[in-house]
Each structure stands twice: as structure tokens, then as C-alpha cells.
């Protein structure tokens, strides 16, 4: 993968890989893919490098692990409040 993908489409992109897959495999295969967030972006390979899990049984498993390392910029709209008034 060497392109840009919106965060909402990452799980679909991960379905293109064979599972089980090691973290190292996903780090290497996803390097160069830019994930676009609500406010910013990051390299998908670098994000998988931050994941503690060593192996993934499915695309859903990999995506769930990825959710734990996403930066704050990945969620919500830029400048969105958390409801405090």
C-alpha cells in the first residue's frame, strides 16, 4: 500500500492481507500509506509499529488493535468540543 486512505476505510484496506499476520508484516506492508484523520494524518505502518499485539487473526482484529494507538486528531471534527458549554 502506498497511497492515502481515510480512517473510515482502513479496515476495508486491511482485508486485502492474508491472516494471521504478524505486526512486523503489517508495519512493512502498510508503510507509506497515509491515514487521513479529521485533523491531520499519520503513516499506517508507523501506527502498527506502536501496537503492542504481535499477531492479528483478522482484519477486524488488526483494526481494533489500531484503535488503541490512534492520536487524538483521529477522532471527531476539528475544533469540536466534548459537549461542555
Secondary structure, DSSP 8 states (H G I E B T S, - for coil): --SEEEGGGHHHHHTTS-SSEEHHHHHHHHTT-EEEETTEEEEHHHHHHT---SEESSHHHHHHHHHTT--GGGSS-TT---S--
